Amino acid sequence: MENAPSGQNEWALILGGSSGFGLATAHKLSEHGLNLCVVHRDRRGAMSRIEPEFEQIRERGVALVTFNQDALADDSRAGILGDLAERLAAEGGRVRLLLHSIAFGNLKLIGPEAPTDGGARETLARELGIEEDFLAEVADRTFAEGVDGVQGLTSPPAYAQDLFLEDEDMVRTIYAMGTSLLTWTQDILQRGLFAPDARVLGMTSEGNQVAWKGYAAVAAAKVALESVSRSIAVEMAHFGIRSNIVQAGVTDTPALRLIPGSDHLKAQARARNPFGRLTTPEDVANVIYLLSLPEAAWINGAIIRVDGGEHISGLTR
């Protein structure tokens, strides 16, 4: 196949590869001849959606092995890498790319929300001589139908007001979406599975700098992920490993939909983005593919934004 990242029998190991960025990347890399090991955690009912995606990848002529296991459990990681090591040893293969795309985090508030008044909706309803509840109903309905710009008049996102972020929530989220990147990288390195010019990639978001409600634990995990990636970039460079972080713009993925107020985030992103649309998983997969190429070997320790200019746009459309 044309434009493969490097030589024959090289593999991408994708953690979280059954939807969103991970699945889009699996499709993109398979189109260019990279073999795939995909780790995911899905219930049986979801497999009717996932298996056709995996079959489409196999039809491209690449090898695909999948593990429906907990990537955060030590015994699962050991078993997955043990199986992969046996296969690579028999075939002379190496792991060219490790993509960490695990979306498993806690989305609780850190404390009770401040009381709110009617604000703009109450004022507008009074000026129009209509009931505020009626205006809220109209705003909610039109917003749900895709009319951006009315989100300031809609009912606010609902957050649990009796369950707040605790230490264990924070610890588990930081490991799952942050420092587990290092755990996997170290284990792959110790087993001698990395290719001589390997790439380690993680996924972050604008929540690394912007405080979104309910995102405190995930934001902490993303910052930890970025720090770990920088350390890998410096301390493992002599093994040929390049480590970078991809910061995607707001993207309509299953992980985003779990965030309370995600519809508002998407509307704001469309308004800010110079191209007037959300980032897609395929946009991100294209950049991950570019980073896997030999020509990208001098990119190391970077945070690469893939958002069409969303992060620099100070104006709404």
Buried (B, 14 or more C-beta within 10 A) or exposed (E): EEEBBBEEBBBBBBBBBBBBBBBBBBBBBBBBBBBBBBBBBEEEEBBEEBEEBBEEBEEBEBBBBBBBBBBBEEEBBEEBBEEBBEBBEEEEBBBBBBBBBBBBBBBBBBEEEEEEEEEEBEEBBEEEEEEBEEBBEBBBEBBEEEEBEBBEBBEEBEBEEEEBBEEEBBEBBBBBBBBBBBBBBEBBBEBEBBBEBBBBBBBBBBBBEEEBBBBBBBBBBBBBBBBBBBEBBEEBEEEEBBBBBBBBBBBBBEBBEEBBBBBBBBBBBBBBBEBEEBBBBEBBBBBBBBBBBEEBEEBBBBBBBBBBEBBEBEEEE
